[in-house]
Amino acid sequence: MAKMDKKVKEIWVEALRSGSYRQGEGVMCNKIVGERSSHKKFCCLGVLRHCMFGIDVNPDELANHFPDAFNNYENYHRSETKLLDEELELFGIDHVEQGKLIDMNDDLGLKFNRIAKYIEENL
């Protein structure tokens, strides 16, 4: 198992507990546009990406940080639902842990506070 960068973990856990992010599922960030207002919903991994890079919806912005990762079409669309391999390495998260976090957020519907506790104790 990879060891997560301590500072990154602190920032991420704080953001998940802050109440500043609306929780969503299925994609890193989903922009909801209504007649009177719009807002964004993030999965737990989308919060991490937003904290580290300020990126929420647009994969083109992510390509500015990891240009080599976007040499193929698959990574462009993958980046909307999962962290790229380059991000996993940078943050110290492995594919198994990413899968667990996706399951907690999307399949089990655990709230950000519970996911933050898991991150603190296990990553």
C-alpha positions in Angstrom: 0.0 0.0 0.0 1.2 3.5 -0.9 1.8 6.0 2.0 -0.2 9.1 1.5 1.6 12.5 1.8 0.9 13.8 5.3 0.2 17.4 4.3 -2.0 16.4 1.4 -4.0 14.1 3.8 -4.5 17.0 6.3 -5.7 19.4 3.6 -8.0 16.8 2.1 -9.5 15.7 5.4 -10.1 19.3 6.5 -11.8 20.0 3.2 -14.1 17.0 3.5 -15.2 18.1 7.0 -15.5 21.8 6.1 -19.0 21.7 4.8 -17.8 23.7 1.8 -18.3 20.8 -0.7 -21.7 19.3 -1.6 -21.4 15.6 -2.0 -22.1 13.9 -5.3 -21.4 10.6 -6.9 -20.3 9.0 -10.2 -18.0 11.7 -11.3 -15.3 13.9 -9.8 -17.4 17.0 -10.0 -20.9 17.6 -11.4 -22.0 21.1 -12.2 -25.7 21.4 -11.6 -27.4 24.3 -13.4 -30.9 25.3 -12.4 -33.2 28.1 -13.5 -32.3 30.2 -10.4 -28.9 29.0 -9.4 -26.1 26.6 -10.1 -23.8 24.6 -7.8 -21.3 21.8 -7.9 -21.3 18.4 -6.3 -18.0 16.5 -5.7 -17.1 12.9 -4.9 -14.5 12.5 -2.2 -11.7 12.2 -4.8 -13.0 15.3 -6.6 -12.5 17.2 -3.4 -8.9 16.1 -3.3 -8.3 17.2 -6.9 -10.0 20.5 -6.2 -7.9 21.1 -3.1 -4.7 20.4 -4.8 -5.2 21.9 -8.2 -8.3 24.1 -8.1 -9.8 21.9 -10.8 -13.4 20.7 -10.7 -15.1 20.0 -14.0 -12.8 20.6 -17.0 -10.3 17.8 -17.9 -8.5 20.3 -20.1 -7.3 22.1 -17.0 -6.0 18.9 -15.6 -4.0 18.4 -18.8 -2.1 21.5 -17.9 -0.7 19.8 -14.8 -0.2 16.4 -16.4 0.3 16.9 -20.2 1.9 13.5 -20.8 -1.1 11.7 -19.3 -3.4 13.2 -21.9 -1.6 11.6 -24.9 -4.5 9.2 -25.2 -8.3 9.7 -25.4 -9.0 7.2 -22.7 -7.3 9.2 -20.0 -9.3 12.3 -20.9 -12.6 10.6 -20.1 -11.1 8.5 -17.2 -10.1 11.8 -15.5 -13.8 12.6 -15.1 -14.4 9.6 -12.8 -11.0 8.6 -11.3 -7.7 10.1 -10.4 -5.0 9.6 -13.0 -2.0 7.3 -12.3 0.1 10.4 -12.1 -2.2 11.9 -9.4 -2.2 8.7 -7.4 1.6 8.6 -7.4 1.8 12.3 -6.4 -0.7 11.9 -3.6 0.5 8.5 -2.4 -2.7 6.6 -3.0 -2.8 3.3 -4.8 -5.5 1.8 -7.1 -6.9 -0.4 -4.4 -7.4 2.5 -2.0 -8.9 4.6 -4.8 -11.4 1.8 -5.4 -12.3 1.6 -1.8 -12.9 5.4 -1.6 -15.1 5.3 -4.8 -17.1 2.5 -3.2 -17.6 4.4 0.0 -18.7 7.5 -1.8 -20.7 6.1 -4.6 -21.9 2.6 -3.7 -22.2 2.8 0.1 -23.2 6.5 0.2 -21.0 7.3 3.2 -20.9 11.0 4.1 -17.7 13.0 3.8 -17.2 13.0 7.6 -17.1 9.2 7.6 -14.8 9.0 4.6 -12.5 11.6 6.2 -12.2 9.4 9.3 -11.3 6.4 7.1 -8.6 8.5 5.3 -7.1 9.6 8.7 -7.0 6.1 10.0 -6.0 4.1 6.9 -4.0 6.3 4.5 
